């Protein structure tokens, strides 16, 4: 999917006032659309998980964001008093983002985000800087990482598909931290090898790139990804824009594509669980075999899937997958909505 194409994502901003001015003619009744019960419950579930380590904090309880109400059947639901903006998937300059971790936190604050998960590709090196910046802006930081993996429908001999797994941790980070860092380090080493192979392929396609230029674009110590290669192609004048670089050369299986040393998807999910993390499938709408992948990863212990795109649209198909896969035991699969 977007894999290395993912750039740093901006937290959601409520632009309803601006949109209403532009679309006055189409306004019908002027009533603000309310969250559905399903969205409200999912919203509350995520909020409770995010602030789990503060559940006994009186100062936190005093600013409860939900009102409890009873419906006609005596079922208790929760209605948000105010909008709480979450951003659970973003990248910094520690991978292929455009802002440093501290600048990313500042941008999130400016856009009204209260909870931010930094999920750089295959590294958690930006977390300390993000945590330090968050203290200045009053933002809750969730330490995270987006892990590059490979999924095969028929074992090692079958065709492989890139799959990205988001891992989320408490403020203390992953257990077995040395083991987890070694795991990520192996993937990063593979990204360097892959980048060299892709440059070699691009050179054969008469689009020469210099390794030194790619490393400069990626930044000191950063494992280069496809977005960095796309930027190098753009700077060299080989493509007109980043989209062209991906659609013509860098896409999965494309003429300049190459694999790295990505682990098996199930292995990543199992390690995330062993190290005390929450494992979530990233951008499932871009997968070629989503049903098979989701089913197999759930068997390996996957907690949930990303359900909102960066354009804010809910991917209804994947909500359906959640329902189908969790119907036997609703509590075994989390409806994890990435806002």
C-alpha positions as CSV (number, residue, x, y, z in Angstrom):
1,X,0.0,0.0,0.0
2,X,1.2,3.3,0.8
3,X,4.0,1.7,2.7
4,X,7.0,4.0,2.1
5,X,4.6,6.2,0.2
6,X,3.1,7.3,3.5
7,X,4.3,10.7,4.4
8,X,3.6,12.5,7.7
9,X,-0.1,12.7,8.2
10,X,-1.8,15.8,9.5
11,X,-4.2,15.4,12.4
12,X,-7.8,15.9,11.6
13,X,-9.0,19.5,11.8
14,X,-12.7,20.4,12.1
15,X,-13.3,22.5,9.0
16,X,-17.1,22.3,9.2
17,X,-17.4,26.1,9.5
18,X,-15.4,26.7,6.4
19,X,-17.3,24.0,4.4
20,X,-20.7,25.4,5.5
21,X,-19.7,28.8,4.0
22,X,-18.7,27.3,0.7
23,X,-21.8,25.1,0.4
24,X,-24.5,27.4,1.7
25,X,-26.8,26.6,-1.2
26,X,-26.8,22.9,-0.5
27,X,-27.4,23.3,3.2
28,X,-30.4,21.4,4.4
29,X,-31.8,22.2,7.8
30,X,-28.4,23.2,9.2
31,X,-28.4,20.3,11.8
32,X,-24.9,19.1,12.7
33,X,-24.6,15.4,12.0
34,X,-24.2,13.4,15.2
35,X,-22.0,10.4,15.7
36,X,-23.8,7.1,15.4
37,X,-24.0,4.8,18.4
38,X,-21.4,2.5,16.8
39,X,-19.0,5.3,16.3
40,X,-19.6,6.6,19.8
41,X,-18.9,3.3,21.4
42,X,-15.7,2.8,19.3
43,X,-14.7,6.3,20.2
44,X,-15.2,5.7,23.9
45,X,-13.3,2.4,23.6
46,X,-10.3,4.0,22.0
47,X,-10.3,6.9,24.5
48,X,-10.4,4.5,27.5
49,X,-7.5,2.5,26.0
50,X,-5.5,5.7,25.3
51,X,-5.9,7.0,28.9
52,X,-5.7,3.6,30.6
53,X,-2.7,4.6,32.7
54,X,-4.6,7.6,34.0
55,X,-7.9,5.9,34.9
56,X,-7.3,6.5,38.6
57,X,-6.2,10.1,38.1
58,X,-8.7,12.4,39.8
59,X,-7.7,15.3,37.7
60,X,-8.4,13.3,34.6
61,X,-11.7,12.0,35.8
62,X,-12.8,15.6,36.6
63,X,-12.6,16.5,32.9
64,X,-14.6,13.5,31.6
65,X,-15.4,14.0,28.0
66,X,-18.6,11.9,27.9
67,X,-22.1,12.1,29.3
68,X,-23.8,8.9,30.3
69,X,-27.3,8.4,29.0
70,X,-29.9,5.6,29.1
71,X,-31.8,4.6,26.1
72,X,-35.4,3.3,26.0
73,X,-34.1,-0.2,26.7
74,X,-32.0,0.7,29.7
75,X,-28.7,0.4,27.8
76,X,-26.1,2.9,28.8
77,X,-24.5,4.8,26.0
78,X,-22.0,7.7,26.1
79,X,-22.2,11.0,24.2
80,X,-19.1,13.1,23.7
81,X,-19.2,16.5,25.4
82,X,-16.5,17.8,23.1
83,X,-14.6,16.6,20.1
84,X,-11.3,14.9,21.1
85,X,-9.0,14.6,18.1
86,X,-6.8,11.5,17.8
87,X,-4.0,11.0,15.3
88,X,-2.8,7.4,15.4
89,X,-0.7,7.1,12.2
90,X,2.0,9.7,11.3
91,X,5.6,9.8,10.3
92,X,8.5,12.2,11.1
93,X,11.9,12.8,9.5
94,X,13.1,9.8,11.4
95,X,11.5,7.8,8.5
96,X,9.8,9.4,5.5
97,X,8.0,12.3,7.1
98,X,8.6,16.0,6.4
99,X,8.6,17.3,10.0
100,X,10.9,16.5,12.9
101,X,9.2,14.7,15.8
102,X,9.0,18.0,17.8
103,X,7.7,20.0,14.9
104,X,5.1,17.2,14.2
105,X,3.9,17.5,17.8
106,X,3.7,21.2,17.5
107,X,1.7,20.9,14.2
108,X,-0.7,18.4,15.9
109,X,-1.2,20.9,18.8
110,X,-2.0,23.7,16.3
111,X,-4.5,21.4,14.6
112,X,-6.3,20.6,17.9
113,X,-5.0,17.0,18.4
114,X,-4.9,15.8,22.0
115,X,-3.5,12.3,21.3
116,X,-0.7,11.6,18.9
117,X,0.9,8.3,18.0
118,X,4.2,8.6,16.3
119,X,4.5,5.5,14.0
120,X,7.7,5.9,11.9
121,X,8.7,3.2,9.5
122,X,10.7,0.5,11.3
123,X,12.1,2.8,14.0
124,X,11.1,4.3,17.3
125,X,14.1,6.7,17.4
126,X,11.8,9.8,17.3
127,X,9.8,8.9,20.4
128,X,12.0,10.6,23.1
129,X,11.9,13.9,21.1
130,X,8.2,13.6,20.6
131,X,7.6,13.0,24.4
132,X,9.7,16.0,25.3
133,X,7.8,18.3,22.9
134,X,4.5,16.9,24.1
135,X,5.1,18.1,27.6
136,X,5.2,21.7,26.3
137,X,1.9,21.3,24.4
138,X,-0.1,19.1,26.7
139,X,-0.5,16.3,24.2
140,X,-0.7,12.5,25.0
141,X,2.0,10.6,23.0
142,X,1.5,7.0,22.2
143,X,4.9,5.3,21.3
144,X,4.4,3.4,18.1
145,X,6.1,2.1,15.0
146,X,4.9,0.9,11.5
147,X,6.6,-2.4,10.8
148,X,7.3,-3.5,7.2
149,X,6.5,-7.1,6.7
150,X,5.8,-9.6,3.9
151,X,2.7,-11.9,3.7
152,X,2.6,-15.1,1.6
153,X,-0.7,-16.9,1.0
154,X,1.1,-20.2,0.4
155,X,4.1,-20.2,2.7
156,X,7.6,-19.2,1.7
157,X,7.3,-20.4,-1.9
158,X,4.1,-18.5,-2.6
159,X,3.8,-14.9,-4.0
160,X,4.5,-12.2,-1.4
161,X,2.6,-9.0,-0.7
162,X,3.9,-6.1,1.4
163,X,1.9,-5.7,4.6
164,X,2.5,-3.0,7.2
165,X,1.6,-3.6,10.9
166,X,1.2,-0.7,13.3
167,X,2.4,-1.4,16.9
168,X,1.3,0.8,19.8
169,X,2.8,0.7,23.3
170,X,2.3,2.3,26.7
171,X,4.4,5.3,27.8
172,X,7.1,2.8,29.0
173,X,7.5,1.4,25.5
174,X,7.9,-2.3,24.5
175,X,9.0,-5.0,26.8
176,X,12.1,-6.9,25.8
177,X,13.2,-3.6,24.3
178,X,16.6,-5.0,23.1
179,X,15.0,-7.9,21.3
180,X,12.5,-5.6,19.7
181,X,15.1,-3.0,18.6
182,X,17.2,-5.8,17.0
183,X,14.1,-7.0,15.1
184,X,13.6,-3.4,13.8
185,X,17.3,-3.0,13.1
186,X,17.3,-6.0,10.8
187,X,14.4,-4.5,8.8
188,X,16.2,-1.1,8.6
189,X,19.4,-2.8,7.3
190,X,17.3,-4.4,4.6
191,X,15.9,-1.0,3.6
192,X,19.5,0.1,2.8
193,X,20.1,-3.0,0.6
194,X,16.7,-2.6,-1.1
195,X,17.4,1.1,-1.9
196,X,20.7,0.2,-3.5
197,X,19.0,-2.5,-5.6
198,X,16.3,0.0,-6.7
199,X,18.9,2.6,-7.7
200,X,20.6,-0.1,-9.8
201,X,17.3,-0.9,-11.5
202,X,16.6,2.8,-12.1
203,X,20.1,3.2,-13.6
204,X,19.3,0.4,-16.0
205,X,16.1,2.2,-16.9
206,X,18.2,5.2,-17.9
207,X,17.3,7.2,-14.8
208,X,20.6,7.5,-13.0
209,X,20.6,8.4,-9.3
210,X,23.5,8.8,-6.9
211,X,23.5,7.0,-3.6
212,X,25.0,10.1,-1.9
213,X,22.0,12.2,-3.0
214,X,19.5,9.6,-1.7
215,X,21.2,9.5,1.7
216,X,21.2,13.3,1.9
217,X,17.4,13.3,1.1
218,X,16.7,10.6,3.7
219,X,18.7,12.3,6.4
220,X,21.5,11.2,8.6
221,X,21.1,7.7,9.9
222,X,17.6,7.3,8.3
223,X,16.9,4.1,6.4
224,X,15.9,5.2,2.9
225,X,12.4,4.3,1.7
226,X,10.5,4.6,-1.6
227,X,9.4,8.1,-0.8
228,X,13.0,9.2,-0.6
229,X,13.7,7.5,-3.9
230,X,10.7,9.3,-5.4
231,X,12.0,12.7,-4.1
232,X,15.4,11.8,-5.6
233,X,13.8,11.1,-9.0
234,X,11.9,14.4,-8.8
235,X,15.0,16.4,-7.9
236,X,16.9,14.7,-10.8
237,X,14.2,15.7,-13.2
238,X,13.3,12.1,-14.1
239,X,9.6,12.6,-13.1
240,X,7.3,15.5,-12.9
241,X,5.9,14.7,-9.5
242,X,6.0,12.1,-6.7
243,X,2.9,10.4,-7.9
244,X,4.4,9.6,-11.3
245,X,7.5,8.1,-9.6
246,X,5.3,5.6,-7.8
247,X,2.7,4.9,-10.5
248,X,5.4,4.2,-13.2
249,X,8.4,2.9,-11.3
250,X,8.2,2.3,-7.6
251,X,4.9,0.6,-7.0
252,X,4.8,-2.9,-5.6
253,X,6.1,-5.2,-8.4
254,X,7.0,-2.2,-10.5
255,X,10.1,-2.0,-12.8
256,X,12.3,-0.4,-10.1
257,X,10.7,-2.3,-7.1
258,X,12.8,-4.5,-4.8
259,X,12.2,-6.3,-1.6
260,X,14.3,-5.9,1.6
261,X,14.6,-8.2,4.6
262,X,11.0,-7.8,5.8
263,X,9.9,-10.5,8.3
264,X,6.8,-12.6,7.9
265,X,3.6,-10.7,8.9
266,X,2.5,-13.2,11.5
267,X,5.9,-13.1,13.1
268,X,5.6,-9.3,13.6
269,X,2.1,-9.6,15.1
270,X,3.3,-12.3,17.6
271,X,6.3,-10.2,18.6
272,X,4.2,-7.1,19.1
273,X,2.0,-9.1,21.5
274,X,5.0,-10.6,23.3
275,X,6.4,-7.1,23.9
276,X,3.2,-5.8,25.3
277,X,1.9,-3.9,22.3
278,X,-1.3,-3.5,20.3
279,X,-1.0,-4.9,16.8
280,X,-3.1,-3.1,14.1
281,X,-3.1,-3.7,10.3
282,X,-2.3,-0.5,8.4
283,X,-4.2,0.7,5.3
284,X,-6.0,-2.5,4.5
285,X,-7.8,-0.9,1.6
286,X,-4.6,-1.2,-0.5
287,X,-4.1,-4.9,0.0
288,X,-4.6,-7.4,-2.9
289,X,-5.9,-10.2,-0.7
290,X,-7.4,-8.4,2.3
291,X,-9.8,-11.1,3.5
292,X,-7.1,-13.8,3.6
293,X,-4.5,-11.5,5.2
294,X,-6.9,-10.2,7.9
295,X,-8.1,-13.7,8.7
296,X,-4.6,-15.1,9.0
297,X,-3.3,-12.2,11.0
298,X,-6.2,-12.4,13.4
299,X,-5.3,-16.0,14.0
300,X,-1.8,-14.8,14.9
301,X,-3.2,-12.3,17.4
302,X,-4.0,-9.1,15.5
303,X,-5.9,-6.7,17.6
304,X,-7.5,-4.5,14.9
305,X,-7.3,-2.8,11.6
306,X,-7.0,0.8,10.4
307,X,-10.5,1.9,9.4
308,X,-10.1,5.5,8.4
309,X,-8.1,6.8,5.5
310,X,-6.0,10.0,5.8
311,X,-8.8,11.7,3.8
312,X,-11.2,11.0,6.7
313,X,-13.4,8.4,4.8
314,X,-14.5,5.4,6.6
315,X,-13.8,2.2,4.7
316,X,-17.1,0.4,5.2
317,X,-15.8,-2.8,3.7
318,X,-13.2,-3.2,6.4
319,X,-15.7,-2.5,9.2
320,X,-17.6,-5.5,7.7
321,X,-14.5,-7.6,7.9
322,X,-14.2,-6.7,11.6
323,X,-17.7,-7.8,12.2
324,X,-17.3,-11.1,10.3
325,X,-14.1,-12.0,12.0
326,X,-15.2,-11.1,15.5
327,X,-18.7,-12.5,15.4
328,X,-17.8,-15.6,17.4
329,X,-16.3,-13.6,20.2
330,X,-16.8,-9.8,19.9
331,X,-14.1,-9.0,22.5
332,X,-11.3,-10.8,20.6
333,X,-11.0,-8.2,17.8
334,X,-10.8,-4.5,18.5
335,X,-12.7,-2.0,16.3
336,X,-9.7,0.2,16.1
337,X,-10.5,3.4,14.2
338,X,-7.5,5.5,13.1
339,X,-8.9,9.0,13.1
